[in-house]
């Protein structure tokens, strides 16, 4: 539940173009999901994809690539 809430908060911030804040929320979500979900779980993959897109928006191409690989 906490992971979904923090991912939703990141989505709201991303829609507001507050990418650094959205990135922080997604990094929290990755931490939550990594402790309770398998790496191949769809929610974990969605979170990493969203984090990669935020990194891309911020011009952090290496970090984006790490998330999206």
N, C-alpha and C positions, 0 to 999 in steps of 0.2 A: 504494500500500500504506500509506504513512504517513497519508494522509488518512482511509482507512477505520479505521485503528487509533485515530487521535485522535477520530474521530466515535464509535467504540465506547466510548472512555473517557468522552466527554461523556455518552453514554447511561447508563452505569453511575452517574456522578455525579448525573445528573438523577433516576434512580430512587431515589437516596439523599437526594433533595431538597437537594442541594448545588448550587443553581442558579448562584451566582457562579462556582464552579469549572467547572461544565459550560459556562458562557458562555465562559470563557477557552479551553477546549479547542475549542469550536466556532469561535471567532474564529481560532484557529490553523488549523483545517481550511479555513475560507474562504480564508485566505491560501495554503494549499497548493493547493487546488483552483483558485483564480483564476490560479495560475501554470502549471497543466498541463492544465486542462479548459476546454472551451468554456462560455460562460455558460448555454447551454441543455442542458448535460449533466444527466442525471437525478440523479447523485450531488451535483452542485453545488446543484441545486434542493432536494434533500432536506436538505442541510446548512443552507441558508438558511431553510427551513421550520422546522427544529429550533431554529435560533438565534432566529427570530422567536417561537417558543413560549416559549423561555427568557426573552426580553425581556418577553413578556407576563406570565410568572410573577413577574417581578421588578417589575412595575408600570411598565415602560419602554415605554409604548404607542407613542410616536413611533418608537422604534427598531424595535419589533415590526412596525409598519406598513411601515417601509422594507424590512425583510427579506421580508415577505409580499406586497408589491406586485410 
